[in-house]
Amino acid sequence: MLQKLSNARPSYGFPGRELDRLFDAVYPHPEGEEDCDDCLEDMEIARAKRPSPDPVLHCGVIASGNQVVKDSAVRDRFSDCICFEMEAAGLMNDFPCLVFRGICDYADSHKNDGWQRYAAVVAAACAKEALLEMPKVEVEGERLAREVLQAAVDSVRENVKPLQQGMYVS
């Protein structure tokens, strides 16, 4: 699937190693600069080149919150997490799910949109493969998403009823 999507839509393909730049945590991105072309090269962390541009699957803890993390100090405080995300924040509280994330930056001030589409298509490909491998029996035993969501809506309605009954509109 990944190869198929990358070929069909080149903007979803591997963006290139030149966009994979990690800077020292104490070095902030220059204010007003859109990209890292003018960032100090001696502040870039030298890393061995990966032998292949193929994606690598990482399993671990995903930190979920309500803000984009753009601060390497915050990132480093949560070093046990493999990534940060916002979209699934709170979802696990009410809805049993497995989250697939495409990692597209280093959660620092050197944000770069060049990896977002590739990360999205890699996450989608991994999720699809997981669903194809999951035994059908396990899936059939779970509640449907609409049932879980309807139960949540019904609960909110029940909690709001007493408030509505006590309101006076003039």
Buried (B, 14 or more C-beta within 10 A) or exposed (E): BBEEBBEEEEEBBBBEEEBBBBBEBEBBBBEEEEBBEEBEEEBBEEEEEEEEEEBEEEEEEBBBEEEEBBBBEBBEEBEEBBBBBEEBEEEEEEEEEEBBBBBBBBBBBBBBEBBBBBBBBBBBBBBEBEEEEEEEEEEEEEEEEEEBEEEEEEEEEEEEEEEEEEEEEE
